[in-house]
């Protein structure tokens, strides 16, 4: 059984920052590197999935 990520965002950079987007309810800002081999990465705090635009069909 797989569980979908709470939110998926398509981005145009392989290096992105995530802070939870909830202001005071968010989390510390973390910088994430999207591997070019997979095209996506998940935030370790909020589980938001970031997909690079070149890989959105495969991810």
Buried (B, 14 or more C-beta within 10 A) or exposed (E): EEEEBEEBBBBEEBEBEBBBEEEEEEBEEBEBEBEEEEBBBBBEBBEBBBBBEEBEEEB
